Amino acid sequence: MDLTIDQLRQIMPASMRASSFLGPLNAAMREFGIDTAQRQGMFLANVGAESGQLSTLVENLNYSADRIRVIGNASQPGSRWRSLVPRAAELAGNPERMGNAVYCNRMGNGDEASGEGFLYRGRGLLQTTGKTNYTALMMALHVDCVEHPELLATPEAAARAAAYYWHANDLSQYADAGDFDGVCDIINIGRKTAAIGDSMDYAKRLAMYKNAKQVLQ
């Protein structure tokens, strides 16, 4: 079933871009089998949480030095974020330098000098990140987001990328089983966890899902 504009605005009341996304979201959900109220509710709740209700399609890498230190010191010893603590002053307020530092030599990206960390930073409704993931989307969707990564910040490509992620990770099986926590884990953490609510902003996701169920019933 297709969403109406009223339904989308009720599910994401803070969104200022509902009208721009209505058609692309409906087309993407049809394309990738997100075709029941339960699947759509879980999909839209996570899309809304990850994108600030359709408002954030490009990762914000503008960190203060204090924030870099807080995140880094809370991270595991030897992790990438921990390694950035001594460079906090250098990286603060410089999104390009920050992206290249935090994402270099990972997910198919080259070293810091390559600029690929910033080039392939998180984009789209579910924040596709890294050259390997951009390349996978290019092959699956026939959208040249490797040469033109900015395409993932358009409503059409952003919606298709999110729905493709759902399909590629077989999230309909979790949705059909009523496992909202499992859907959230895989989208936000990348794997299913044993605990309930491990995903970031789980309470916000759950509240949006409960609202979506009411709207879509």
The 8 nearest C-alpha neighbors of each residue, nearest first, counted from 0:
[[1, 34, 2, 35, 36, 29, 25, 33],
 [2, 0, 25, 3, 29, 34, 28, 26],
 [3, 1, 6, 25, 7, 4, 0, 21],
 [2, 4, 6, 5, 7, 1, 21, 8],
 [3, 5, 7, 6, 8, 21, 2, 18],
 [6, 4, 8, 3, 7, 9, 2, 10],
 [7, 5, 9, 3, 8, 4, 2, 214],
 [6, 8, 10, 4, 9, 5, 11, 3],
 [9, 7, 12, 11, 5, 6, 10, 4],
 [8, 10, 6, 12, 7, 11, 5, 214],
 [11, 9, 7, 211, 8, 12, 6, 210],
 [10, 12, 8, 9, 13, 14, 52, 7],
 [11, 13, 8, 9, 14, 10, 7, 52],
 [14, 12, 11, 52, 15, 8, 51, 53],
 [15, 13, 52, 16, 12, 11, 17, 53],
 [14, 16, 17, 13, 54, 53, 18, 12],
 [17, 15, 19, 14, 18, 20, 53, 54],
 [18, 16, 20, 19, 21, 14, 15, 8],
 [17, 19, 21, 20, 16, 4, 22, 15],
 [20, 18, 16, 17, 21, 154, 22, 23],
 [21, 19, 17, 23, 18, 22, 154, 24],
 [20, 22, 18, 24, 23, 19, 17, 25],
 [21, 23, 25, 24, 20, 26, 19, 18],
 [24, 22, 155, 26, 20, 25, 21, 158],
 [23, 25, 27, 158, 21, 26, 22, 20],
 [24, 26, 28, 22, 27, 23, 1, 29],
 [27, 25, 23, 29, 24, 28, 22, 30],
 [26, 28, 159, 30, 24, 29, 25, 162],
 [27, 29, 33, 25, 31, 30, 26, 32],
 [30, 28, 26, 27, 32, 31, 25, 33],
 [29, 31, 27, 28, 32, 26, 33, 162],
 [32, 30, 28, 29, 33, 166, 162, 27],
 [33, 31, 34, 29, 30, 28, 166, 171],
 [34, 32, 28, 38, 39, 31, 35, 29],
 [33, 35, 32, 0, 29, 28, 38, 39],
 [36, 34, 38, 37, 39, 33, 0, 40],
 [35, 37, 39, 38, 215, 40, 216, 34],
 [36, 38, 40, 35, 39, 41, 174, 175],
 [39, 37, 35, 41, 174, 40, 33, 36],
 [38, 40, 42, 36, 37, 41, 33, 43],
 [39, 41, 37, 211, 43, 42, 38, 208],
 [42, 40, 44, 38, 39, 43, 208, 37],
 [41, 43, 39, 45, 40, 44, 38, 46],
 [42, 44, 46, 40, 45, 41, 47, 39],
 [45, 43, 208, 207, 47, 41, 204, 42],
 [46, 44, 48, 47, 43, 42, 49, 204],
 [45, 47, 43, 49, 48, 44, 124, 50],
 [48, 46, 52, 44, 45, 50, 49, 51],
 [47, 49, 45, 46, 51, 50, 204, 44],
 [48, 50, 46, 47, 125, 51, 45, 124],
 [51, 49, 55, 53, 124, 52, 47, 48],
 [50, 52, 54, 48, 53, 47, 55, 49],
 [51, 53, 47, 14, 50, 54, 11, 48],
 [54, 52, 50, 51, 55, 14, 47, 16],
 [53, 55, 51, 52, 50, 56, 14, 16],
 [56, 54, 50, 51, 57, 53, 58, 124],
 [55, 57, 123, 152, 122, 124, 50, 54],
 [58, 56, 122, 55, 121, 59, 152, 123],
 [59, 57, 121, 122, 60, 120, 56, 126],
 [58, 60, 61, 57, 94, 62, 121, 55],
 [61, 59, 94, 62, 58, 97, 98, 95],
 [60, 62, 94, 92, 59, 93, 63, 91],
 [63, 61, 91, 92, 60, 66, 67, 64],
 [62, 64, 91, 66, 65, 92, 67, 61],
 [63, 65, 87, 91, 67, 88, 66, 68],
 [66, 64, 68, 63, 67, 69, 87, 62],
 [65, 67, 69, 63, 68, 64, 70, 62],
 [68, 66, 64, 70, 65, 69, 87, 71],
 [67, 69, 71, 84, 65, 66, 70, 72],
 [70, 68, 66, 72, 71, 67, 65, 73],
 [71, 69, 73, 67, 68, 72, 66, 74],
 [70, 72, 81, 80, 68, 74, 73, 69],
 [71, 73, 69, 74, 70, 68, 81, 84],
 [72, 74, 70, 71, 69, 75, 81, 68],
 [75, 73, 71, 72, 81, 70, 80, 76],
 [74, 76, 78, 77, 81, 73, 72, 71],
 [77, 75, 78, 81, 74, 82, 72, 79],
 [76, 78, 75, 81, 79, 82, 80, 74],
 [79, 77, 81, 75, 80, 76, 82, 74],
 [78, 80, 82, 81, 101, 77, 83, 71],
 [79, 81, 71, 83, 82, 78, 74, 101],
 [82, 80, 71, 78, 83, 79, 84, 74],
 [81, 83, 79, 80, 84, 78, 77, 85],
 [82, 84, 86, 80, 81, 85, 87, 71],
 [83, 85, 68, 87, 86, 71, 82, 81],
 [86, 84, 83, 87, 82, 88, 68, 81],
 [87, 85, 83, 89, 84, 88, 90, 82],
 [88, 86, 64, 84, 90, 89, 85, 67],
 [87, 89, 64, 91, 90, 86, 85, 63],
 [88, 90, 86, 87, 91, 93, 64, 92],
 [91, 89, 87, 97, 88, 93, 96, 86],
 [92, 90, 63, 64, 88, 62, 93, 89],
 [91, 93, 61, 62, 63, 94, 90, 64],
 [92, 94, 91, 96, 95, 90, 97, 61],
 [95, 93, 60, 61, 97, 96, 98, 92],
 [96, 94, 98, 97, 117, 93, 99, 60],
 [95, 97, 99, 98, 93, 94, 90, 100],
 [96, 98, 94, 100, 90, 95, 99, 93],
 [99, 97, 117, 116, 95, 101, 100, 96],
 [98, 100, 116, 111, 117, 96, 103, 97],
 [101, 99, 97, 98, 103, 102, 111, 96],
 [100, 102, 98, 99, 103, 97, 79, 80],
 [103, 101, 116, 99, 100, 105, 98, 104],
 [102, 104, 110, 116, 111, 99, 105, 108],
 [105, 103, 109, 108, 110, 102, 107, 106],
 [106, 104, 108, 103, 107, 102, 129, 109],
 [107, 105, 129, 131, 108, 130, 104, 132],
 [106, 108, 131, 130, 105, 129, 109, 104],
 [109, 107, 104, 105, 115, 130, 106, 103],
 [108, 110, 104, 113, 103, 115, 107, 111],
 [111, 109, 103, 104, 113, 112, 108, 114],
 [112, 110, 99, 103, 113, 114, 100, 109],
 [111, 113, 114, 110, 99, 109, 115, 103],
 [114, 112, 115, 110, 111, 109, 116, 99],
 [115, 113, 112, 116, 99, 111, 117, 118],
 [116, 114, 118, 117, 113, 108, 119, 109],
 [115, 117, 99, 102, 103, 98, 119, 114],
 [116, 118, 98, 99, 120, 115, 95, 119],
 [119, 117, 115, 116, 120, 114, 148, 98],
 [120, 118, 129, 117, 116, 115, 130, 128],
 [121, 119, 117, 128, 118, 116, 129, 122],
 [120, 122, 126, 128, 58, 127, 57, 119],
 [123, 121, 126, 57, 127, 56, 151, 152],
 [122, 124, 157, 56, 126, 151, 152, 125],
 [123, 125, 50, 157, 126, 46, 56, 161],
 [124, 126, 123, 161, 49, 127, 46, 50],
 [125, 127, 121, 122, 123, 124, 128, 58],
 [128, 126, 121, 122, 125, 123, 132, 133],
 [129, 127, 121, 120, 119, 126, 132, 122],
 [130, 128, 106, 119, 132, 131, 108, 107],
 [129, 131, 133, 107, 132, 108, 119, 134],
 [132, 130, 107, 134, 106, 129, 133, 135],
 [133, 131, 135, 134, 130, 129, 128, 136],
 [132, 134, 130, 136, 135, 131, 145, 144],
 [135, 133, 137, 131, 132, 136, 130, 145],
 [136, 134, 132, 138, 137, 133, 139, 131],
 [135, 137, 139, 133, 134, 138, 140, 132],
 [136, 138, 142, 134, 141, 143, 135, 140],
 [137, 139, 135, 136, 141, 140, 134, 142],
 [140, 138, 136, 137, 141, 135, 142, 163],
 [139, 141, 142, 137, 136, 138, 159, 160],
 [142, 140, 137, 138, 139, 143, 136, 144],
 [143, 141, 137, 140, 144, 136, 138, 156],
 [144, 142, 137, 145, 146, 147, 141, 148],
 [143, 145, 148, 147, 146, 142, 150, 137],
 [146, 144, 147, 148, 143, 133, 134, 137],
 [145, 147, 144, 143, 148, 149, 150, 142],
 [146, 148, 144, 149, 145, 150, 143, 151],
 [149, 147, 144, 150, 145, 151, 146, 119],
 [148, 150, 151, 147, 152, 144, 153, 122],
 [151, 149, 148, 152, 153, 144, 147, 156],
 [152, 150, 157, 123, 156, 149, 153, 122],
 [151, 153, 123, 56, 150, 149, 157, 122],
 [152, 154, 151, 150, 155, 156, 157, 149],
 [155, 153, 157, 20, 156, 158, 23, 152],
 [156, 154, 23, 158, 157, 153, 159, 20],
 [155, 157, 159, 151, 158, 153, 154, 160],
 [156, 158, 123, 151, 154, 160, 124, 155],
 [159, 157, 161, 24, 155, 156, 160, 27],
 [158, 160, 27, 156, 162, 161, 157, 163],
 [161, 159, 163, 157, 158, 162, 156, 164],
 [162, 160, 164, 158, 163, 159, 125, 124],
 [161, 163, 165, 159, 164, 160, 27, 31],
 [162, 164, 166, 160, 165, 161, 159, 167],
 [165, 163, 167, 161, 162, 166, 168, 160],
 [164, 166, 162, 170, 163, 168, 167, 169],
 [165, 167, 163, 169, 164, 168, 31, 162],
 [168, 166, 164, 169, 165, 163, 170, 162],
 [167, 169, 166, 165, 170, 164, 185, 163],
 [170, 168, 166, 171, 167, 172, 165, 173],
 [169, 171, 173, 165, 172, 168, 182, 174],
 [170, 172, 174, 173, 169, 175, 38, 33],
 [171, 173, 175, 170, 174, 169, 176, 178],
 [174, 172, 178, 176, 170, 171, 175, 182],
 [173, 175, 171, 177, 176, 38, 172, 178],
 [174, 176, 172, 177, 173, 171, 38, 37],
 [177, 175, 173, 174, 178, 172, 171, 179],
 [176, 178, 174, 175, 179, 173, 37, 172],
 [179, 177, 173, 181, 180, 176, 174, 182],
 [178, 180, 182, 181, 177, 183, 174, 41],
 [179, 181, 183, 182, 178, 184, 195, 196],
 [182, 180, 184, 178, 179, 183, 191, 185],
 [181, 183, 179, 185, 180, 184, 170, 173],
 [184, 182, 180, 186, 181, 185, 187, 198],
 [185, 183, 181, 188, 191, 198, 187, 182],
 [184, 186, 189, 190, 182, 188, 183, 191],
 [185, 187, 183, 184, 189, 188, 182, 125],
 [186, 188, 184, 198, 185, 183, 189, 199],
 [189, 187, 184, 185, 190, 186, 198, 183],
 [188, 190, 185, 186, 187, 184, 191, 183],
 [191, 189, 185, 188, 184, 192, 186, 181],
 [190, 192, 184, 181, 185, 193, 189, 188],
 [193, 191, 194, 190, 184, 197, 181, 195],
 [192, 194, 195, 191, 197, 181, 196, 180],
 [195, 193, 192, 197, 196, 180, 191, 184],
 [196, 194, 197, 180, 193, 192, 198, 181],
 [195, 197, 201, 198, 194, 180, 202, 199],
 [198, 196, 195, 194, 199, 184, 201, 192],
 [199, 197, 184, 201, 196, 187, 183, 188],
 [198, 200, 201, 197, 187, 196, 188, 202],
 [201, 199, 203, 202, 198, 204, 48, 196],
 [200, 202, 204, 196, 203, 198, 199, 205],
 [203, 201, 205, 204, 200, 206, 196, 199],
 [202, 204, 206, 200, 201, 205, 207, 48],
 [205, 203, 201, 207, 202, 44, 206, 48],
 [204, 206, 208, 202, 207, 203, 201, 209],
 [207, 205, 209, 203, 208, 204, 202, 210],
 [206, 208, 210, 44, 204, 205, 209, 211],
 [209, 207, 211, 44, 205, 210, 206, 40],
 [208, 210, 206, 212, 211, 207, 205, 213],
 [209, 211, 207, 213, 208, 212, 206, 10],
 [210, 212, 208, 214, 40, 10, 213, 209],
 [213, 211, 209, 215, 210, 214, 216, 40],
 [214, 212, 210, 211, 216, 215, 209, 208],
 [213, 215, 211, 212, 216, 6, 210, 10],
 [216, 214, 212, 213, 36, 211, 6, 40],
 [215, 213, 214, 212, 36, 211, 37, 40]]
